[in-house]
Amino acid sequence: MDPVEIWEQVRTALGLDEPNAGSTVTRAGQIAFVVVVTILIAHWVSSLILRAAKTGRIYAEVAVLVSRAAALGIYALGVTVILAILSASWTAIAAFLGAATFGISLALQDVGRSFVNGVYLLIERPFRIGDNVRIGNAEGRVEDIGVRLITLRATAGERVIVPNTVVFSSTIEKSTQGSLDLQRFTVRGITRPIGEIQSAVVEALRGTPHLSYRTPVVAIVQTTPEGTDIQVTVEQDLGQQVDALVIARLRDLFPEATIATSPSAAGS
């Protein structure tokens, strides 16, 4: 077959022939715009909900469930708009989705069971993010409660992933409330630009063993010609010593500064 003839057939199939080229390009632009807007809105809404959890307005576990549900709903709305742009037959789409849903439900029974278990955990909250728990042979501080998996941070610092189906089939031991303590560190004489200090401290202390998942609080004490003085407040596992490790990480970050522990912040 002649290459030119093949190209003409491809153009016709893609709607790029002369009578349809304009409408095809317009639809492609509309679809690209809807995809970009959908992704941006879903990311913005999820981030907004998770930020609300950090301020304490809603529980972190509830925020996880709501943010994921909101993102899923926005993506579904975006797909609906794209199908409308393509002038799809809703009757055919409904029939296809019904058959696909039935087939997927049979193939993903275990995933579905894990999803339901995860929703139950997020709503009932038998334990919360930040609690120290033992689930079967896994033990650590809860970092994330998802709809399918639980993430723990073990004592040595490694991450342990536990499926929700295992959570429901295992005995759960939870530490008593008050398992976290506050510790403060004073850093004097930082020469780094003041706008970079907080993000640098948060990144430097990320993943430190025995520190809470919550973001360290960085307070600017004073700024002088010699440098900036700050106070860093962290949450740590009760009874654990993290001073040396935190000071070492802060000293690597600010080698020019003087670092020391402040009086205990417990109960403040």
LOZA-248737 format. One line per 5 residues: number of its first residue (from 1); their letters; for each residue x, y, z of N, C-alpha, C. Coordinates in nm, 3 decimals. Layout:
NUM = A = X:Y:Z:X:Y:Z:X:Y:Z ~ ... .
END
This chain:
1 = MDPVE = 0.086:-0.119:0.000:0.000:0.000:0.000:0.089:0.124:0.000 ~ 0.049:0.222:-0.074:0.127:0.345:-0.085:0.133:0.418:0.049 ~ 0.251:0.467:0.090:0.264:0.539:0.218:0.171:0.660:0.227 ~ 0.153:0.727:0.117:0.064:0.843:0.118:-0.079:0.800:0.149 ~ -0.118:0.687:0.092:-0.253:0.637:0.117:-0.270:0.596:0.263 .
6 = IWEQV = -0.164:0.533:0.318:-0.169:0.495:0.461:-0.184:0.620:0.548 ~ -0.105:0.724:0.516:-0.112:0.847:0.595:-0.250:0.910:0.588 ~ -0.311:0.905:0.471:-0.445:0.962:0.456:-0.546:0.886:0.541 ~ -0.531:0.752:0.546:-0.622:0.673:0.628:-0.603:0.704:0.777 ~ -0.476:0.722:0.818:-0.449:0.756:0.958:-0.507:0.892:0.992 .
11 = RTALG = -0.490:0.989:0.903:-0.545:1.123:0.926:-0.697:1.117:0.940 ~ -0.760:1.038:0.855:-0.906:1.026:0.862:-0.949:0.963:0.993 ~ -0.876:0.856:1.036:-0.910:0.788:1.161:-0.895:0.880:1.281 ~ -0.794:0.967:1.278:-0.771:1.060:1.390:-0.853:1.188:1.378 ~ -0.928:1.201:1.270:-1.007:1.322:1.252:-0.926:1.441:1.210 .
16 = LDEPN = -0.811:1.415:1.147:-0.723:1.524:1.106:-0.736:1.557:0.957 ~ -0.834:1.494:0.891:-0.855:1.530:0.752:-0.914:1.670:0.745 ~ -0.912:1.728:0.632:-0.946:1.869:0.615:-1.079:1.908:0.676 ~ -1.190:1.833:0.657:-1.319:1.878:0.713:-1.323:1.873:0.865 ~ -1.245:1.781:0.928:-1.257:1.759:1.073:-1.137:1.809:1.152 .
21 = AGSTV = -1.035:1.859:1.084:-0.912:1.895:1.155:-0.936:2.001:1.261 ~ -1.015:2.103:1.230:-1.038:2.210:1.326:-1.105:2.162:1.453 ~ -1.211:2.082:1.440:-1.283:2.033:1.558:-1.198:1.937:1.639 ~ -1.114:1.856:1.571:-1.028:1.762:1.644:-0.925:1.837:1.728 ~ -0.862:1.937:1.669:-0.763:2.015:1.744:-0.828:2.088:1.861 .
26 = TRAGQ = -0.949:2.139:1.839:-1.021:2.209:1.946:-1.051:2.114:2.062 ~ -1.099:1.995:2.029:-1.129:1.897:2.134:-1.004:1.855:2.209 ~ -0.895:1.836:2.136:-0.769:1.798:2.202:-0.725:1.906:2.300 ~ -0.738:2.032:2.260:-0.702:2.142:2.350:-0.792:2.147:2.472 ~ -0.922:2.124:2.451:-1.016:2.125:2.563:-0.985:2.011:2.661 .
31 = IAFVV = -0.955:1.895:2.607:-0.925:1.780:2.693:-0.797:1.806:2.773 ~ -0.694:1.859:2.707:-0.569:1.889:2.777:-0.592:1.991:2.889 ~ -0.675:2.090:2.861:-0.706:2.192:2.962:-0.779:2.130:3.081 ~ -0.877:2.043:3.053:-0.953:1.978:3.161:-0.863:1.890:3.246 ~ -0.770:1.817:3.182:-0.679:1.730:3.256:-0.591:1.811:3.351 .
36 = VVTIL = -0.533:1.920:3.300:-0.444:2.003:3.383:-0.522:2.065:3.499 ~ -0.640:2.122:3.469:-0.720:2.186:3.574:-0.764:2.085:3.678 ~ -0.804:1.964:3.635:-0.848:1.860:3.729:-0.736:1.822:3.824 ~ -0.616:1.800:3.771:-0.502:1.762:3.855:-0.469:1.873:3.955 ~ -0.468:1.998:3.908:-0.435:2.110:3.997:-0.538:2.126:4.108 .
41 = IAHWV = -0.667:2.116:4.073:-0.772:2.132:4.174:-0.767:2.018:4.274 ~ -0.748:1.895:4.227:-0.742:1.780:4.318:-0.625:1.794:4.415 ~ -0.510:1.836:4.363:-0.392:1.855:4.450:-0.416:1.968:4.549 ~ -0.478:2.077:4.505:-0.501:2.191:4.593:-0.600:2.156:4.704 ~ -0.709:2.088:4.669:-0.809:2.051:4.770:-0.749:1.954:4.872 .
46 = SSLIL = -0.674:1.853:4.825:-0.612:1.757:4.917:-0.515:1.827:5.012 ~ -0.433:1.916:4.957:-0.338:1.989:5.042:-0.409:2.077:5.143 ~ -0.519:2.140:5.102:-0.594:2.227:5.192:-0.650:2.148:5.310 ~ -0.703:2.029:5.283:-0.759:1.946:5.389:-0.650:1.897:5.483 ~ -0.537:1.856:5.429:-0.427:1.806:5.512:-0.368:1.919:5.597 .
51 = RAAKT = -0.363:2.041:5.543:-0.315:2.155:5.623:-0.410:2.184:5.739 ~ -0.539:2.165:5.716:-0.636:2.184:5.824:-0.611:2.086:5.937 ~ -0.568:1.964:5.904:-0.538:1.866:6.008:-0.418:1.908:6.090 ~ -0.317:1.970:6.026:-0.198:2.012:6.099:-0.228:2.125:6.197 ~ -0.330:2.204:6.169:-0.367:2.312:6.260:-0.456:2.264:6.373 .
56 = GRIYA = -0.497:2.135:6.367:-0.580:2.079:6.474:-0.728:2.099:6.456 ~ -0.772:2.155:6.341:-0.915:2.178:6.322:-0.990:2.047:6.298 ~ -0.923:1.947:6.239:-0.984:1.817:6.220:-0.880:1.710:6.251 ~ -0.926:1.588:6.283:-0.833:1.479:6.313:-0.754:1.445:6.188 ~ -0.627:1.407:6.207:-0.541:1.373:6.093:-0.597:1.254:6.017 .
61 = EVAVL = -0.650:1.154:6.089:-0.702:1.035:6.022:-0.822:1.070:5.934 ~ -0.911:1.156:5.987:-1.027:1.198:5.909:-0.982:1.279:5.787 ~ -0.880:1.361:5.805:-0.829:1.442:5.694:-0.777:1.354:5.581 ~ -0.711:1.244:5.616:-0.659:1.152:5.514:-0.774:1.096:5.431 ~ -0.880:1.049:5.500:-0.994:0.991:5.430:-1.064:1.096:5.343 .
66 = VSRAA = -1.089:1.214:5.401:-1.162:1.318:5.328:-1.081:1.368:5.209 ~ -0.949:1.386:5.227:-0.867:1.437:5.117:-0.863:1.340:5.000 ~ -0.853:1.212:5.030:-0.848:1.112:4.923:-0.984:1.099:4.854 ~ -1.091:1.105:4.932:-1.224:1.097:4.872:-1.251:1.220:4.785 ~ -1.208:1.337:4.833:-1.228:1.459:4.755:-1.150:1.454:4.624 .
71 = ALGIY = -1.025:1.407:4.630:-0.945:1.397:4.508:-1.008:1.299:4.410 ~ -1.057:1.186:4.461:-1.121:1.087:4.374:-1.245:1.145:4.308 ~ -1.324:1.220:4.385:-1.444:1.282:4.329:-1.411:1.384:4.221 ~ -1.305:1.461:4.243:-1.265:1.561:4.144:-1.216:1.494:4.016 ~ -1.138:1.386:4.031:-1.092:1.313:3.913:-1.211:1.254:3.836 .
76 = ALGVT = -1.309:1.200:3.908:-1.427:1.144:3.843:-1.503:1.253:3.767 ~ -1.513:1.371:3.827:-1.578:1.483:3.758:-1.502:1.522:3.633 ~ -1.368:1.523:3.642:-1.287:1.556:3.525:-1.307:1.456:3.412 ~ -1.312:1.326:3.446:-1.336:1.223:3.343:-1.473:1.243:3.279 ~ -1.573:1.279:3.361:-1.706:1.303:3.307:-1.706:1.418:3.208 .
81 = VILAI = -1.635:1.525:3.240:-1.627:1.639:3.148:-1.559:1.599:3.018 ~ -1.452:1.519:3.029:-1.381:1.475:2.908:-1.472:1.390:2.819 ~ -1.549:1.300:2.882:-1.642:1.218:2.804:-1.748:1.303:2.736 ~ -1.791:1.410:2.805:-1.888:1.500:2.743:-1.827:1.572:2.623 ~ -1.700:1.612:2.634:-1.633:1.677:2.522:-1.625:1.584:2.402 .
86 = LSASW = -1.604:1.454:2.431:-1.594:1.355:2.324:-1.730:1.311:2.270 ~ -1.838:1.371:2.325:-1.974:1.337:2.282:-2.002:1.188:2.296 ~ -1.957:1.131:2.409:-1.975:0.988:2.431:-2.121:0.955:2.457 ~ -2.159:0.832:2.423:-2.294:0.784:2.450:-2.301:0.739:2.595 ~ -2.382:0.806:2.674:-2.389:0.775:2.816:-2.449:0.637:2.841 .
91 = TAIAA = -2.538:0.592:2.757:-2.596:0.459:2.773:-2.488:0.352:2.757 ~ -2.406:0.368:2.652:-2.299:0.271:2.629:-2.195:0.276:2.741 ~ -2.164:0.399:2.787:-2.066:0.413:2.894:-2.116:0.347:3.022 ~ -2.244:0.366:3.054:-2.301:0.307:3.174:-2.296:0.155:3.168 ~ -2.329:0.098:3.050:-2.325:-0.047:3.035:-2.182:-0.100:3.050 .
96 = FLGAA = -2.087:-0.028:2.989:-1.947:-0.070:2.998:-1.897:-0.062:3.142 ~ -1.929:0.049:3.211:-1.884:0.065:3.349:-1.944:-0.041:3.440 ~ -2.071:-0.078:3.414:-2.134:-0.181:3.495:-2.064:-0.315:3.480 ~ -2.032:-0.352:3.354:-1.962:-0.478:3.331:-1.821:-0.474:3.387 ~ -1.752:-0.358:3.369:-1.615:-0.346:3.420:-1.612:-0.351:3.573 .
101 = TFGIS = -1.710:-0.286:3.636:-1.716:-0.287:3.782:-1.737:-0.427:3.836 ~ -1.824:-0.503:3.770:-1.851:-0.640:3.814:-1.725:-0.726:3.802 ~ -1.655:-0.713:3.688:-1.533:-0.791:3.669:-1.424:-0.752:3.766 ~ -1.408:-0.621:3.787:-1.305:-0.574:3.880:-1.335:-0.617:4.023 ~ -1.463:-0.613:4.062:-1.501:-0.652:4.198:-1.469:-0.798:4.225 .
106 = LALQD = -1.481:-0.884:4.123:-1.446:-1.025:4.141:-1.294:-1.043:4.152 ~ -1.220:-0.964:4.072:-1.074:-0.979:4.070:-1.007:-0.915:4.190 ~ -1.073:-0.816:4.250:-1.009:-0.739:4.358:-1.084:-0.752:4.490 ~ -1.130:-0.873:4.520:-1.204:-0.891:4.644:-1.118:-0.860:4.766 ~ -0.993:-0.906:4.764:-0.906:-0.881:4.880:-0.874:-0.733:4.894 .
111 = VGRSF = -0.852:-0.665:4.780:-0.826:-0.521:4.786:-0.949:-0.448:4.840 ~ -1.068:-0.490:4.795:-1.190:-0.427:4.844:-1.210:-0.447:4.993 ~ -1.177:-0.568:5.039:-1.190:-0.596:5.183:-1.093:-0.508:5.262 ~ -0.971:-0.493:5.209:-0.873:-0.408:5.276:-0.918:-0.263:5.277 ~ -0.981:-0.219:5.166:-1.030:-0.081:5.158:-1.137:-0.056:5.264 .
116 = VNGVY = -1.233:-0.150:5.277:-1.339:-0.135:5.376:-1.280:-0.131:5.517 ~ -1.182:-0.219:5.542:-1.116:-0.219:5.673:-1.047:-0.085:5.700 ~ -0.985:-0.029:5.595:-0.918:0.099:5.612:-1.014:0.212:5.643 ~ -1.128:0.213:5.576:-1.230:0.315:5.606:-1.277:0.302:5.749 ~ -1.296:0.177:5.794:-1.338:0.155:5.934:-1.234:0.210:6.032 .
121 = LLIER = -1.106:0.185:6.004:-1.001:0.234:6.092:-0.997:0.387:6.097 ~ -1.018:0.450:5.982:-1.015:0.596:5.977:-1.133:0.658:6.050 ~ -1.247:0.589:6.050:-1.367:0.643:6.115:-1.368:0.611:6.265 ~ -1.343:0.484:6.300:-1.351:0.442:6.440:-1.228:0.482:6.521 ~ -1.113:0.493:6.456:-0.988:0.536:6.519:-0.952:0.455:6.644 .
126 = PFRIG = -0.932:0.322:6.630:-0.885:0.245:6.746:-0.746:0.289:6.790 ~ -0.672:0.348:6.699:-0.546:0.415:6.733:-0.530:0.531:6.637 ~ -0.442:0.624:6.673:-0.426:0.747:6.595:-0.283:0.762:6.546 ~ -0.265:0.850:6.450:-0.131:0.882:6.404:-0.051:0.940:6.521 ~ 0.067:0.884:6.544:0.150:0.926:6.657:0.149:0.828:6.771 .
131 = DNVRI = 0.049:0.736:6.777:0.044:0.635:6.882:0.149:0.528:6.859 ~ 0.201:0.472:6.967:0.290:0.357:6.959:0.207:0.230:6.974 ~ 0.214:0.143:6.876:0.130:0.023:6.875:0.213:-0.099:6.839 ~ 0.159:-0.215:6.876:0.212:-0.344:6.832:0.100:-0.416:6.760 ~ 0.121:-0.451:6.633:0.022:-0.522:6.552:0.086:-0.653:6.508 .
136 = GNAEG = 0.047:-0.762:6.573:0.113:-0.889:6.546:0.259:-0.881:6.585 ~ 0.347:-0.905:6.489:0.491:-0.898:6.515:0.550:-0.761:6.483 ~ 0.468:-0.671:6.428:0.516:-0.537:6.392:0.491:-0.440:6.507 ~ 0.590:-0.356:6.533:0.578:-0.259:6.643:0.641:-0.128:6.601 ~ 0.577:-0.017:6.637:0.632:0.113:6.606:0.530:0.223:6.625 .
141 = RVEDI = 0.569:0.345:6.588:0.480:0.461:6.597:0.403:0.474:6.466 ~ 0.273:0.499:6.475:0.189:0.509:6.357:0.221:0.639:6.283 ~ 0.263:0.627:6.156:0.293:0.744:6.074:0.181:0.777:5.977 ~ 0.111:0.674:5.929:0.006:0.698:5.830:-0.096:0.587:5.838 ~ -0.224:0.625:5.828:-0.333:0.528:5.824:-0.403:0.546:5.691 .
146 = GVRLI = -0.379:0.455:5.598:-0.439:0.463:5.467:-0.559:0.372:5.454 ~ -0.622:0.375:5.338:-0.739:0.292:5.317:-0.700:0.147:5.290 ~ -0.571:0.120:5.264:-0.527:-0.017:5.241:-0.411:-0.059:5.331 ~ -0.331:0.038:5.377:-0.209:0.005:5.450:-0.191:0.096:5.571 ~ -0.125:0.040:5.673:-0.083:0.117:5.790:0.069:0.127:5.786 .
151 = TLRAT = 0.123:0.247:5.806:0.268:0.266:5.806:0.315:0.294:5.948 ~ 0.409:0.213:5.995:0.467:0.230:6.127:0.613:0.271:6.112 ~ 0.663:0.346:6.210:0.805:0.380:6.218:0.863:0.304:6.337 ~ 0.945:0.204:6.309:1.001:0.120:6.414:1.103:0.196:6.497 ~ 1.144:0.135:6.607:1.236:0.201:6.700:1.368:0.236:6.634 .
156 = AGERV = 1.417:0.148:6.547:1.545:0.173:6.481:1.534:0.273:6.367 ~ 1.412:0.317:6.336:1.393:0.417:6.232:1.339:0.365:6.101 ~ 1.336:0.231:6.082:1.287:0.179:5.955:1.134:0.184:5.950 ~ 1.081:0.191:5.828:0.937:0.194:5.807:0.885:0.052:5.792 ~ 0.770:0.026:5.854:0.705:-0.105:5.848:0.566:-0.085:5.790 .
161 = IVPNT = 0.533:-0.155:5.682:0.404:-0.145:5.616:0.319:-0.265:5.656 ~ 0.200:-0.239:5.710:0.111:-0.345:5.755:-0.022:-0.334:5.680 ~ -0.064:-0.436:5.603:-0.194:-0.431:5.535:-0.308:-0.426:5.636 ~ -0.415:-0.357:5.600:-0.527:-0.344:5.692:-0.593:-0.478:5.722 ~ -0.586:-0.573:5.628:-0.642:-0.705:5.655:-0.566:-0.774:5.769 .
166 = VVFSS = -0.435:-0.749:5.777:-0.355:-0.805:5.888:-0.393:-0.737:6.020 ~ -0.420:-0.605:6.014:-0.459:-0.532:6.134:-0.585:-0.593:6.195 ~ -0.682:-0.626:6.111:-0.809:-0.679:6.160:-0.798:-0.823:6.208 ~ -0.695:-0.894:6.166:-0.680:-1.033:6.209:-0.577:-1.049:6.319 ~ -0.525:-0.938:6.371:-0.420:-0.943:6.473:-0.466:-0.872:6.600 .
171 = TIEKS = -0.399:-0.906:6.708:-0.420:-0.835:6.834:-0.342:-0.705:6.832 ~ -0.408:-0.595:6.872:-0.345:-0.463:6.869:-0.316:-0.419:7.012 ~ -0.191:-0.386:7.040:-0.153:-0.331:7.169:-0.113:-0.185:7.149 ~ -0.176:-0.097:7.222:-0.149:0.046:7.207:-0.092:0.102:7.335 ~ 0.008:0.188:7.323:0.065:0.254:7.440:-0.038:0.348:7.500 .
176 = TQGSL = -0.021:0.377:7.628:-0.112:0.470:7.694:-0.091:0.610:7.643 ~ -0.191:0.698:7.664:-0.178:0.837:7.624:-0.063:0.903:7.699 ~ -0.008:1.008:7.643:0.104:1.075:7.705:0.236:1.009:7.674 ~ 0.242:0.935:7.560:0.364:0.864:7.524:0.466:0.955:7.455 ~ 0.432:1.082:7.439:0.523:1.176:7.375:0.563:1.286:7.473 .
181 = DLQRF = 0.683:1.334:7.459:0.734:1.441:7.542:0.790:1.549:7.450 ~ 0.800:1.672:7.502:0.855:1.782:7.424:0.999:1.809:7.466 ~ 1.081:1.844:7.368:1.219:1.881:7.396:1.253:2.003:7.311 ~ 1.325:2.096:7.370:1.360:2.220:7.302:1.510:2.234:7.289 ~ 1.551:2.293:7.177:1.692:2.317:7.150:1.709:2.463:7.108 .
186 = TVRGI = 1.813:2.525:7.159:1.843:2.663:7.123:1.963:2.665:7.030 ~ 1.948:2.734:6.919:2.056:2.746:6.820:2.086:2.894:6.803 ~ 2.212:2.933:6.829:2.250:3.075:6.825:2.358:3.099:6.720 ~ 2.343:3.212:6.649:2.446:3.253:6.555:2.435:3.191:6.417 ~ 2.313:3.171:6.368:2.293:3.114:6.234:2.315:3.223:6.130 .
191 = TRPIG = 2.398:3.195:6.031:2.426:3.294:5.928:2.343:3.273:5.801 ~ 2.269:3.164:5.795:2.184:3.136:5.678:2.071:3.238:5.671 ~ 2.024:3.274:5.550:1.910:3.367:5.539:1.791:3.319:5.620 ~ 1.726:3.412:5.689:1.620:3.377:5.783:1.504:3.304:5.714 ~ 1.479:3.335:5.589:1.369:3.271:5.518:1.393:3.124:5.488 .
196 = EIQSA = 1.516:3.077:5.498:1.549:2.938:5.466:1.561:2.850:5.591 ~ 1.559:2.911:5.709:1.594:2.837:5.830:1.490:2.729:5.863 ~ 1.362:2.766:5.864:1.260:2.670:5.907:1.258:2.546:5.818 ~ 1.253:2.565:5.686:1.247:2.450:5.596:1.373:2.365:5.608 ~ 1.487:2.428:5.631:1.612:2.353:5.645:1.611:2.267:5.771 .
201 = VVEAL = 1.558:2.320:5.882:1.551:2.244:6.007:1.456:2.126:5.991 ~ 1.340:2.149:5.932:1.242:2.042:5.914:1.301:1.929:5.832 ~ 1.371:1.963:5.724:1.430:1.861:5.638:1.543:1.788:5.708 ~ 1.622:1.859:5.787:1.736:1.796:5.855:1.690:1.696:5.961 ~ 1.577:1.723:6.026:1.529:1.635:6.134:1.432:1.529:6.086 .
206 = RGTPH = 1.399:1.531:5.957:1.304:1.433:5.904:1.360:1.291:5.919 ~ 1.277:1.201:5.972:1.318:1.062:5.986:1.406:1.032:6.105 ~ 1.424:1.129:6.195:1.506:1.105:6.314:1.437:1.003:6.404 ~ 1.506:0.896:6.444:1.444:0.796:6.532:1.392:0.857:6.661 ~ 1.273:0.812:6.703:1.207:0.852:6.828:1.149:0.993:6.824 .
211 = LSYRT = 1.152:1.060:6.709:1.084:1.188:6.697:0.944:1.165:6.642 ~ 0.849:1.248:6.686:0.712:1.239:6.637:0.706:1.272:6.489 ~ 0.597:1.227:6.424:0.576:1.259:6.282:0.546:1.407:6.263 ~ 0.505:1.476:6.371:0.467:1.617:6.357:0.589:1.704:6.325 ~ 0.564:1.808:6.249:0.671:1.898:6.206:0.730:1.972:6.326 .
216 = PVVAI = 0.863:1.978:6.339:0.923:2.056:6.449:0.881:2.202:6.440 ~ 0.867:2.264:6.557:0.829:2.405:6.565:0.958:2.488:6.573 ~ 0.975:2.579:6.479:1.095:2.663:6.475:1.053:2.806:6.504 ~ 1.103:2.861:6.615:1.068:2.998:6.656:1.193:3.086:6.648 ~ 1.179:3.201:6.584:1.289:3.297:6.576:1.295:3.375:6.707 .
221 = VQTTP = 1.408:3.366:6.777:1.424:3.435:6.905:1.470:3.578:6.882 ~ 1.575:3.595:6.803:1.625:3.729:6.772:1.719:3.722:6.652 ~ 1.734:3.838:6.590:1.826:3.851:6.477:1.922:3.965:6.507 ~ 2.051:3.938:6.502:2.153:4.038:6.530:2.254:4.037:6.415 ~ 2.345:4.135:6.413:2.450:4.133:6.310:2.534:4.006:6.313 .
226 = EGTDI = 2.543:3.941:6.430:2.622:3.818:6.442:2.549:3.696:6.388 ~ 2.417:3.707:6.368:2.341:3.594:6.318:2.203:3.586:6.381 ~ 2.131:3.480:6.348:1.994:3.458:6.397:1.993:3.351:6.503 ~ 1.917:3.376:6.611:1.898:3.277:6.716:1.758:3.219:6.704 ~ 1.747:3.085:6.715:1.617:3.020:6.705:1.599:2.921:6.819 .
231 = QVTVE = 1.474:2.881:6.840:1.442:2.774:6.934:1.363:2.667:6.858 ~ 1.409:2.544:6.864:1.347:2.432:6.793:1.281:2.341:6.896 ~ 1.150:2.318:6.880:1.074:2.231:6.969:1.031:2.106:6.893 ~ 1.064:1.990:6.948:1.029:1.863:6.882:0.951:1.777:6.981 ~ 0.872:1.684:6.926:0.806:1.583:7.006:0.885:1.454:6.996 .
236 = QDLGQ = 0.911:1.390:7.110:0.990:1.267:7.112:0.917:1.161:7.192 ~ 0.952:1.034:7.166:0.895:0.925:7.243:0.936:0.939:7.390 ~ 0.840:0.921:7.478:0.865:0.936:7.621:0.971:0.837:7.667 ~ 1.068:0.887:7.740:1.171:0.801:7.796:1.290:0.777:7.704 ~ 1.285:0.829:7.582:1.395:0.811:7.487:1.486:0.934:7.487 .
241 = QVDAL = 1.613:0.910:7.464:1.711:1.019:7.459:1.743:1.051:7.312 ~ 1.705:1.168:7.269:1.730:1.207:7.130:1.821:1.328:7.120 ~ 1.864:1.382:7.234:1.939:1.507:7.235:2.062:1.500:7.146 ~ 2.142:1.395:7.164:2.269:1.388:7.091:2.246:1.381:6.940 ~ 2.147:1.302:6.899:2.122:1.286:6.756:2.067:1.414:6.694 .
246 = VIARL = 1.973:1.480:6.765:1.917:1.605:6.714:2.025:1.713:6.706 ~ 2.106:1.724:6.810:2.213:1.824:6.810:2.311:1.797:6.697 ~ 2.343:1.669:6.673:2.436:1.636:6.566:2.381:1.678:6.430 ~ 2.252:1.656:6.408:2.192:1.694:6.280:2.185:1.846:6.265 ~ 2.154:1.914:6.373:2.150:2.060:6.367:2.290:2.118:6.347 .
251 = RDLFP = 2.390:2.054:6.406:2.528:2.103:6.391:2.577:2.082:6.248 ~ 2.537:1.971:6.187:2.572:1.950:6.046:2.505:2.056:5.958 ~ 2.385:2.097:5.998:2.311:2.196:5.920:2.367:2.336:5.940 ~ 2.400:2.369:6.067:2.450:2.503:6.101:2.585:2.489:6.171 ~ 2.691:2.458:6.099:2.822:2.436:6.165:2.876:2.561:6.234 .
256 = EATIA = 2.828:2.678:6.194:2.879:2.803:6.253:2.809:2.838:6.384 ~ 2.700:2.767:6.417:2.615:2.806:6.530:2.652:2.731:6.658 ~ 2.601:2.786:6.770:2.613:2.722:6.901:2.479:2.658:6.933 ~ 2.480:2.529:6.969:2.357:2.453:6.990:2.356:2.394:7.130 ~ 2.242:2.405:7.197:2.230:2.351:7.332:2.084:2.315:7.356 .
261 = TSPSA = 2.061:2.226:7.454:1.925:2.191:7.491:1.871:2.300:7.584 ~ 1.738:2.324:7.571:1.671:2.418:7.660:1.605:2.340:7.772 ~ 1.555:2.408:7.876:1.484:2.338:7.981:1.368:2.257:7.923 ~ 1.336:2.144:7.985:1.233:2.053:7.935:1.104:2.127:7.913 ~ 1.035:2.096:7.800:0.908:2.159:7.768:0.791:2.076:7.810 .
266 = AGS = 0.812:1.967:7.881:0.702:1.882:7.921:0.602:1.959:8.002 ~ 0.473:1.938:7.964:0.366:2.001:8.037:0.342:2.144:8.000 ~ 0.425:2.203:7.909:0.405:2.343:7.870:0.313:2.354:7.753 .
END
